[in-house]
Amino acid sequence: MAGPSEYQVALIIIVGTVAMLLLSSAIVLFMVIYQKKMFQEQVKRQQLELGYQQKLMEAVLESQENERRRLAGDLHDSIGGMLSTIRVGLTSISRQIDHPEIINQPKQMLDETISSVRSLSLDLMPPTLDRFGLTFAIKELCERLQVSAHVPVVFHEGEEARNLPRSTQLMIFRVAQELINNAVKHSNASAINVTLGGTNQFELIVEDNGSGFDVESVRQHSSKGNGLGLYNIENRARVLNATLQIEASKKKGSKITMTMPL
């Protein structure tokens, strides 16, 4: 019996080679599809985790604001009301005694306490924000800090952000409050500039000519609950879908810009 011809052998080799190529291609294709599917699943899982973290952060911040609102109400209505009643009583007593000047010092201390309670209440929940909007609230904040800290805090007003939701305006106000307080307390600046507004995008800029700081060092301390509260500021910016640009160097001041799409 004659063996396979050269043609048949060549045909078998070609068919075998094609079959191996097809099998290899199928395996490669399967691996590519599998890897792609695994990547898509990983991205989906990460998105779900980010979404969960975002919702969790929003819930935490909302809880904080509710607590601030409650404390502000207690300070203004309960404690502030009692202190005002005590002051009225002292005034009444001073009219009935022979030496009313002895009450002057307690009255002055009481007035300072009432002023401090009012200031704390405003910091916790500014009524100006609800009544007149974000721009007016931050302008009032700058004016109050300028008086109490004896540092020029100059407010530059841009476009009004009235179309922003109230919750967003409150979040922006908290970022501005934290940044301005940091500049007043820690920068040793002789001038602080606050700019608010924007047309195509919303911007908040807080700039000072103070001593500056090391960004990474502050970020590490802030994540542990210390430092300039940069961790809280970045979390709020993340919830707002805003970008935070920090330009700071020691002895050269700092400039922090938060940009948010309108």
VOBA-1610 file (N, C-alpha, C; in pm, whole numbers, padded with zeros to 5 digits, always signed):
BEGIN
Met+00085-00120+00000Met+00000+00000+00000Met+00088+00124+00000Ala+00060+00216-00093Ala+00144+00335-00109Ala+00115+00436+00002Gly+00219+00503+00051Gly+00204+00606+00155Gly+00148+00734+00097Pro+00120+00829+00186Pro+00065+00957+00139Pro+00164+01030+00049Ser+00111+01091-00049Ser+00196+01165-00142Ser+00246+01294-00076Glu+00341+01353-00144Glu+00397+01480-00092Glu+00288+01586-00085Tyr+00197+01582-00179Tyr+00087+01680-00181Tyr+00000+01664-00058Gln-00031+01537-00026Gln-00116+01510+00090Gln-00046+01551+00221Val+00084+01522+00225Val+00160+01561+00344Val+00160+01713+00361Ala+00183+01782+00250Ala+00184+01929+00255Ala+00047+01982+00295Leu-00059+01917+00243Leu-00194+01960+00276Leu-00224+01940+00424Ile-00179+01825+00476Ile-00199+01797+00619Ile-00126+01900+00704Ile-00003+01933+00664Ile+00076+02031+00739Ile+00008+02167+00735Ile-00042+02206+00617Ile-00109+02336+00603Ile-00235+02341+00687Val-00315+02232+00676Val-00440+02228+00753Val-00410+02231+00903Gly-00308+02154+00944Gly-00271+02152+01086Gly-00223+02288+01133Thr-00143+02354+01046Thr-00093+02487+01082Thr-00206+02587+01094Val-00300+02581+00996Val-00415+02672+01001Val-00499+02647+01125Ala-00517+02517+01155Ala-00596+02482+01273Ala-00530+02535+01401Met-00395+02521+01409Met-00323+02571+01525Met-00332+02723+01535Leu-00322+02790+01417Leu-00335+02935+01417Leu-00473+02979+01461Leu-00576+02908+01410Leu-00712+02942+01450Leu-00733+02919+01599Leu-00679+02808+01649Leu-00691+02778+01790Leu-00618+02882+01875Ser-00497+02917+01830Ser-00420+03019+01902Ser-00493+03153+01900Ser-00548+03186+01782Ser-00623+03312+01770Ser-00745+03312+01861Ala-00812+03197+01865Ala-00930+03187+01951Ala-00893+03204+02098Ile-00779+03144+02138Ile-00733+03156+02277Ile-00696+03300+02308Val-00622+03362+02215Val-00585+03503+02234Val-00709+03591+02242Leu-00804+03568+02150Leu-00926+03647+02149Leu-01004+03628+02279Phe-01009+03503+02324Phe-01079+03475+02450Phe-01012+03549+02565Met-00877+03547+02568Met-00805+03615+02676Met-00827+03766+02671Val-00829+03821+02547Val-00853+03966+02532Val-00992+04003+02583Ile-01092+03923+02541Ile-01230+03950+02584Ile-01242+03935+02735Tyr-01177+03830+02788Tyr-01182+03804+02932Tyr-01117+03919+03009Gln-00998+03962+02963Gln-00928+04072+03029Gln-01010+04201+03022Lys-01071+04223+02906Lys-01153+04343+02889Lys-01272+04341+02983Lys-01335+04223+02992Lys-01450+04209+03081Lys-01408+04228+03226Met-01293+04170+03264Met-01244+04185+03401Met-01212+04331+03431Phe-01154+04401+03331Phe-01122+04542+03349Phe-01250+04623+03367Gln-01352+04591+03283Gln-01479+04662+03294Gln-01543+04637+03430Glu-01535+04515+03478Glu-01590+04483+03610Glu-01515+04557+03720Gln-01382+04566+03704Gln-01302+04638+03804Gln-01337+04786+03805Val-01350+04845+03684Val-01388+04986+03675Val-01526+05008+03737Lys-01618+04916+03706Lys-01753+04927+03760Lys-01752+04918+03912Arg-01671+04827+03964Arg-01661+04811+04109Arg-01601+04936+04174Gln-01498+04992+04108Gln-01436+05114+04160Gln-01534+05230+04157Gln-01613+05238+04049Gln-01712+05345+04039Gln-01817+05332+04148Leu-01858+05206+04175Leu-01955+05184+04282Leu-01896+05222+04417Glu-01767+05188+04438Glu-01701+05223+04563Glu-01688+05374+04577Leu-01649+05441+04465Leu-01638+05587+04468Leu-01774+05652+04493Gly-01877+05594+04427Gly-02011+05646+04448Gly-02056+05630+04592Tyr-02023+05513+04649Tyr-02057+05489+04790Tyr-01983+05586+04881Gln-01852+05604+04855Gln-01773+05698+04935Gln-01826+05840+04921Gln-01868+05875+04798Gln-01923+06009+04775Gln-02051+06029+04855Lys-02141+05928+04849Lys-02267+05936+04923Lys-02240+05941+05073Leu-02143+05859+05118Leu-02109+05858+05260Leu-02056+05993+05304Met-01968+06053+05222Met-01912+06184+05256Met-02022+06290+05258Glu-02115+06284+05161Glu-02226+06379+05159Glu-02312+06365+05284Ala-02335+06240+05325Ala-02416+06216+05446Ala-02346+06270+05570Val-02213+06249+05579Val-02137+06299+05694Val-02142+06452+05699Leu-02120+06516+05584Leu-02120+06663+05580Leu-02260+06718+05610Glu-02363+06650+05561Glu-02499+06694+05589Glu-02530+06682+05739Ser-02482+06573+05799Ser-02501+06554+05942Ser-02430+06664+06021Gln-02309+06700+05977Gln-02235+06807+06043Gln-02312+06939+06034Glu-02367+06967+05916Glu-02439+07093+05899Glu-02566+07096+05984Asn-02635+06982+05996Asn-02754+06975+06081Asn-02717+07002+06227Glu-02603+06947+06271Glu-02559+06968+06408Glu-02518+07114+06429Arg-02451+07173+06330Arg-02415+07315+06339Arg-02540+07401+06349Arg-02641+07367+06269Arg-02765+07444+06269Arg-02833+07435+06407Arg-02832+07317+06466Arg-02892+07299+06598Arg-02816+07379+06704Leu-02682+07370+06700Leu-02600+07443+06798Leu-02616+07594+06780Ala-02621+07639+06655Ala-02638+07783+06630Ala-02770+07832+06688Gly-02875+07751+06670Gly-03005+07788+06726Gly-03003+07793+06878Asp-02937+07694+06939Asp-02927+07692+07086Asp-02849+07813+07137Leu-02739+07845+07070Leu-02658+07958+07112Leu-02736+08089+07101His-02803+08106+06986His-02872+08232+06961His-02998+08247+07047Asp-03079+08141+07050Asp-03209+08152+07116Asp-03200+08130+07266Ser-03132+08023+07307Ser-03131+07989+07450Ser-03026+08068+07526Ile-02898+08043+07493Ile-02790+08108+07569Ile-02790+08258+07545Gly-02802+08299+07417Gly-02805+08442+07387Gly-02922+08511+07455Gly-03037+08446+07456Gly-03155+08503+07521Gly-03136+08519+07672Met-03077+08416+07736Met-03053+08423+07880Met-02954+08533+07914Leu-02847+08545+07834Leu-02748+08650+07861Leu-02809+08789+07845Ser-02894+08805+07746Ser-02960+08935+07726Ser-03053+08967+07843Thr-03120+08865+07895Thr-03208+08885+08011Thr-03127+08927+08134Ile-03009+08861+08151Ile-02922+08897+08263Ile-02876+09042+08250Arg-02845+09084+08128Arg-02799+09221+08107Arg-02908+09321+08141Val-03031+09290+08102Val-03144+09377+08137Val-03158+09387+08289Gly-03137+09273+08357Gly-03145+09272+08502Gly-03037+09358+08566Leu-02914+09348+08512Leu-02805+09431+08564Leu-02833+09580+08543Thr-02887+09614+08429Thr-02920+09754+08400Thr-03026+09805+08498Ser-03123+09718+08525Ser-03228+09756+08619Ser-03172+09776+08760Ile-03081+09687+08801Ile-03021+09698+08935Ile-02938+09826+08947Ser-02863+09858+08838Ser-02776+09978+08842Ser-02855+10105+08866Arg-02985+10105+08831Arg-03068+10224+08850Arg-03121+10235+08993Gln-03103+10127+09068Gln-03162+10124+09202Gln-03058+10132+09314Ile-02932+10132+09279Ile-02828+10135+09381Ile-02757+10270+09381Asp-02688+10297+09493Asp-02621+10428+09509Asp-02496+10441+09423His-02427+10332+09398His-02303+10337+09318His-02316+10243+09196Pro-02387+10288+09094Pro-02410+10202+08976Pro-02282+10169+08899Glu-02176+10248+08923Glu-02052+10223+08847Glu-01989+10088+08880Ile-02024+10030+08997Ile-01965+09900+09033Ile-02014+09788+08941Ile-02121+09814+08869Ile-02176+09714+08777Ile-02119+09731+08636Asn-02046+09839+08613Asn-01996+09866+08478Asn-01908+09753+08426Gln-01815+09707+08510Gln-01724+09601+08465Gln-01798+09470+08435Pro-01886+09423+08526Pro-01963+09302+08491Pro-02046+09319+08364Lys-02103+09440+08345Lys-02182+09464+08223Lys-02094+09458+08099Gln-01974+09513+08109Gln-01882+09509+07995Gln-01843+09366+07962Met-01812+09286+08065Met-01778+09145+08044Met-01897+09070+07984Leu-02016+09103+08029Leu-02136+09038+07977Leu-02158+09075+07830Asp-02134+09203+07798Asp-02148+09247+07658Asp-02049+09172+07568Glu-01927+09155+07616Glu-01827+09081+07538Glu-01867+08935+07520Thr-01926+08877+07624Thr-01973+08738+07615Thr-02087+08726+07515Ile-02181+08821+07520Ile-02293+08821+07424Ile-02240+08833+07282Ser-02140+08921+07262Ser-02080+08939+07130Ser-02012+08811+07082Ser-01943+08742+07173Ser-01875+08617+07138Ser-01976+08509+07100Val-02085+08500+07178Val-02189+08401+07148Val-02253+08430+07012Arg-02277+08558+06984Arg-02335+08595+06855Arg-02241+08559+06740Ser-02110+08584+06761Ser-02011+08552+06659Ser-02003+08401+06635Leu-02006+08323+06743Leu-02005+08176+06730Leu-02128+08128+06654Ser-02242+08185+06686Ser-02365+08146+06619Ser-02359+08176+06469Leu-02302+08292+06434Leu-02288+08329+06293Leu-02192+08235+06220Asp-02083+08195+06288Asp-01988+08104+06226Asp-02050+07966+06202Leu-02132+07924+06297Leu-02193+07792+06284Leu-02297+07788+06172Met-02379+07890+06163Met-02483+07893+06059Met-02518+08037+06027Pro-02455+08095+05923Pro-02479+08237+05891Pro-02618+08260+05832Pro-02704+08336+05897Pro-02837+08364+05841Pro-02830+08444+05712Thr-02721+08519+05694Thr-02704+08599+05573Thr-02705+08513+05448Leu-02655+08391+05459Leu-02648+08302+05343Leu-02788+08270+05291Asp-02881+08242+05382Asp-03018+08212+05342Asp-03089+08335+05288Arg-03063+08449+05350Arg-03138+08569+05315Arg-03087+08637+05188Phe-02954+08647+05175Phe-02898+08729+05067Phe-02803+08654+04973Gly-02770+08530+05003Gly-02687+08452+04911Gly-02540+08444+04950Leu-02467+08366+04871Leu-02328+08332+04901Leu-02236+08453+04902Thr-02246+08538+04801Thr-02155+08653+04790Thr-02164+08743+04913Phe-02285+08776+04953Phe-02303+08864+05069Phe-02253+08796+05196Ala-02274+08663+05207Ala-02231+08591+05329Ala-02079+08591+05342Ile-02008+08568+05231Ile-01862+08567+05238Ile-01808+08708+05258Lys-01874+08806+05199Lys-01833+08945+05221Lys-01847+08981+05369Glu-01958+08942+05431Glu-01979+08968+05574Glu-01874+08895+05658Leu-01841+08772+05619Leu-01738+08696+05690Leu-01604+08768+05687Cys-01567+08819+05570Cys-01441+08892+05556Cys-01440+09016+05645Glu-01551+09088+05648Glu-01559+09210+05729Glu-01548+09178+05878Arg-01615+09071+05923Arg-01610+09035+06064Arg-01468+08993+06105Leu-01403+08910+06021Leu-01269+08866+06054Leu-01169+08981+06050Gln-01192+09073+05960Gln-01102+09189+05953Gln-01108+09270+06081Val-01228+09286+06137Val-01244+09362+06261Val-01184+09287+06380Ser-01212+09155+06387Ser-01168+09079+06505Ser-01018+09048+06502Ala-00962+09027+06383Ala-00820+08988+06372Ala-00728+09105+06343His-00786+09221+06308His-00706+09340+06275His-00611+09313+06158Val-00659+09238+06061Val-00583+09210+05938Val-00673+09248+05820Pro-00623+09324+05723Pro-00705+09358+05607Pro-00746+09232+05530Val-00876+09207+05525Val-00930+09095+05447Val-01017+09158+05339Val-00960+09170+05219Val-01025+09243+05110Val-01105+09145+05024Phe-01231+09177+05006Phe-01321+09092+04927Phe-01338+09149+04787His-01317+09063+04686His-01334+09103+04546His-01452+09024+04490Glu-01555+09096+04453Glu-01679+09032+04408Glu-01683+09016+04258Gly-01712+08892+04213Gly-01729+08865+04072Gly-01876+08845+04041Glu-01903+08748+03955Glu-02041+08717+03919Glu-02115+08656+04039Glu-02239+08695+04059Glu-02321+08640+04166Glu-02356+08495+04135Ala-02351+08411+04239Ala-02376+08267+04221Ala-02515+08230+04271Arg-02615+08310+04236Arg-02749+08286+04287Arg-02812+08159+04231Asn-02767+08116+04114Asn-02829+07998+04052Asn-02780+07867+04113Leu-02681+07874+04201Leu-02632+07752+04265Leu-02730+07708+04373Pro-02749+07576+04390Pro-02837+07527+04498Pro-02787+07572+04634Arg-02879+07583+04729Arg-02843+07630+04861Arg-02739+07540+04927Ser-02754+07407+04909Ser-02658+07314+04969Ser-02518+07335+04912Thr-02510+07366+04783Thr-02381+07393+04720Thr-02322+07523+04772Gln-02405+07626+04785Gln-02358+07754+04837Gln-02306+07738+04980Leu-02375+07657+05060Leu-02331+07635+05198Leu-02197+07563+05201Met-02179+07466+05110Met-02052+07392+05104Met-01938+07486+05063Ile-01963+07573+04965Ile-01862+07669+04922Ile-01829+07765+05035Phe-01932+07808+05107Phe-01910+07898+05221Phe-01820+07833+05326Arg-01839+07703+05352Arg-01756+07634+05451Arg-01610+07628+05404Val-01589+07606+05275Val-01452+07604+05222Val-01389+07742+05239Ala-01464+07846+05201Ala-01413+07984+05215Ala-01385+08016+05362Gln-01474+07977+05449Gln-01459+08002+05592Gln-01332+07938+05645Glu-01309+07813+05606Glu-01189+07740+05653Glu-01062+07805+05599Leu-01063+07840+05470Leu-00944+07898+05408Leu-00911+08036+05466Ile-01013+08120+05484Ile-00989+08254+05537Ile-00945+08247+05683Asn-01009+08160+05761Asn-00968+08143+05901Asn-00823+08096+05911Asn-00784+08003+05823Asn-00646+07956+05822Asn-00549+08070+05793Ala-00585+08152+05692Ala-00498+08263+05655Ala-00485+08363+05770Val-00597+08390+05839Val-00596+08485+05951Val-00514+08431+06069Lys-00534+08302+06101Lys-00475+08246+06222Lys-00330+08200+06205His-00296+08147+06087His-00168+08077+06074His-00067+08141+05979Ser-00109+08231+05893Ser-00019+08277+05788Ser+00071+08393+05829Asn+00034+08463+05938Asn+00107+08585+05977Asn+00108+08687+05863Ala-00002+08692+05789Ala-00010+08780+05673Ala-00047+08922+05715Ser-00006+09018+05634Ser-00047+09156+05655Ser-00159+09195+05559Ala-00193+09105+05467Ala-00303+09130+05374Ala-00356+08997+05322Ile-00488+08987+05315Ile-00555+08867+05264Ile-00657+08911+05160Asn-00656+08846+05045Asn-00749+08879+04938Asn-00838+08759+04909Val-00968+08786+04900Val-01066+08680+04872Val-01143+08720+04747Thr-01141+08632+04648Thr-01209+08659+04521Thr-01314+08551+04497Leu-01432+08595+04459Leu-01542+08502+04438Leu-01612+08536+04308Gly-01641+08434+04226Gly-01717+08460+04105Gly-01668+08379+03988Gly-01704+08424+03870Gly-01669+08353+03747Gly-01788+08349+03654Thr-01761+08334+03525Thr-01868+08331+03425Thr-01889+08189+03373Asn-01790+08133+03305Asn-01803+07997+03254Asn-01781+07892+03361Gln-01707+07928+03466Gln-01684+07838+03579Gln-01677+07921+03706Phe-01705+07855+03816Phe-01707+07925+03944Phe-01570+07914+04009Glu-01523+08025+04066Glu-01391+08026+04130Glu-01399+08090+04267Leu-01326+08030+04359Leu-01303+08089+04491Leu-01152+08095+04510Ile-01098+08214+04532Ile-00954+08231+04549Ile-00927+08301+04682Val-00842+08239+04763Val-00799+08300+04889Val-00647+08310+04884Glu-00597+08433+04888Glu-00453+08458+04870Glu-00402+08546+04984Asp-00281+08513+05034Asp-00222+08595+05140Asp-00073+08614+05114Asn-00015+08712+05180Asn+00128+08742+05165Asn+00206+08699+05289Gly+00158+08593+05354Gly+00217+08550+05481Gly+00335+08456+05467Ser+00351+08372+05568Ser+00470+08286+05579Ser+00463+08161+05494Gly+00346+08129+05437Gly+00334+08011+05353Gly+00341+07883+05434Phe+00343+07769+05364Phe+00350+07640+05432Phe+00390+07532+05332Asp+00434+07418+05386Asp+00467+07303+05304Asp+00341+07219+05283Val+00297+07208+05158Val+00166+07149+05128Val+00158+07004+05174Glu+00257+06922+05139Glu+00252+06779+05172Glu+00254+06757+05323Ser+00335+06834+05392Ser+00343+06821+05537Ser+00208+06856+05602Val+00147+06963+05555Val+00017+07005+05607Val-00090+06901+05574Arg-00083+06846+05452Arg-00182+06744+05413Arg-00174+06620+05501Gln-00053+06577+05534Gln-00036+06459+05619Gln-00088+06486+05760His-00056+06602+05815His-00105+06636+05949His-00256+06653+05949Ser-00308+06711+05840Ser-00451+06738+05832Ser-00532+06610+05828Ser-00481+06505+05759Ser-00553+06378+05750Ser-00565+06310+05886Lys-00481+06351+05982Lys-00485+06294+06117Lys-00563+06384+06214Gly-00628+06484+06158Gly-00708+06573+06243Gly-00635+06694+06293Asn-00514+06717+06244Asn-00436+06833+06288Asn-00418+06930+06172Gly-00339+07033+06196Gly-00299+07122+06087Gly-00407+07219+06046Leu-00410+07250+05918Leu-00494+07357+05866Leu-00629+07310+05814Gly-00668+07188+05844Gly-00797+07140+05797Gly-00802+07118+05648Leu-00686+07095+05586Leu-00681+07077+05441Leu-00757+06952+05398Tyr-00755+06850+05482Tyr-00827+06725+05454Tyr-00977+06753+05438Asn-01035+06831+05528Asn-01178+06865+05520Asn-01207+06950+05397Ile-01117+07042+05367Ile-01136+07128+05250Ile-01136+07045+05123Glu-01041+06952+05111Glu-01033+06868+04992Glu-01154+06776+04981Asn-01205+06727+05093Asn-01325+06643+05090Asn-01445+06721+05040Arg-01460+06843+05088Arg-01572+06926+05043Arg-01559+06959+04893Ala-01437+06987+04850Ala-01415+07015+04707Ala-01450+06892+04624Arg-01417+06773+04674Arg-01448+06649+04603Arg-01599+06629+04590Val-01671+06657+04697Val-01817+06645+04693Val-01877+06745+04595Leu-01816+06863+04583Leu-01863+06966+04490Leu-01820+06939+04346Asn-01742+06833+04325Asn-01685+06804+04193Asn-01598+06921+04147Ala-01526+06979+04242Ala-01440+07095+04215Ala-01294+07055+04223Thr-01209+07133+04158Thr-01065+07111+04165Thr-01004+07214+04258Leu-00902+07170+04331Leu-00836+07255+04428Leu-00690+07270+04388Gln-00649+07393+04363Gln-00510+07421+04326Gln-00444+07499+04440Ile-00335+07444+04493Ile-00267+07505+04608Ile-00129+07550+04565Glu-00105+07680+04575Glu+00027+07737+04547Glu+00078+07796+04678Ala+00176+07730+04736Ala+00227+07777+04865Ala+00374+07741+04878Ser+00447+07832+04938Ser+00587+07806+04968Ser+00623+07888+05090Lys+00717+07837+05168Lys+00752+07905+05292Lys+00807+08044+05267Lys+00758+08139+05344Lys+00800+08279+05341Lys+00755+08353+05215Lys+00671+08289+05132Lys+00625+08356+05010Lys+00473+08361+05002Gly+00405+08328+05110Gly+00260+08333+05109Gly+00197+08214+05041Ser+00067+08221+05021Ser-00005+08110+04960Ser-00123+08162+04879Lys-00162+08081+04783Lys-00279+08110+04701Lys-00351+07979+04676Ile-00477+07972+04720Ile-00555+07850+04703Ile-00676+07884+04618Thr-00692+07808+04510Thr-00801+07833+04414Thr-00887+07709+04403Met-01016+07726+04426Met-01112+07619+04403Met-01195+07654+04281Thr-01194+07564+04183Thr-01265+07586+04057Thr-01373+07480+04042Met-01492+07524+04005Met-01606+07432+03994Met-01686+07466+03871Pro-01722+07364+03790Pro-01806+07392+03672Pro-01944+07439+03713Leu-01997+07535+03641Leu-02131+07587+03671Leu-02236+07498+03606
//
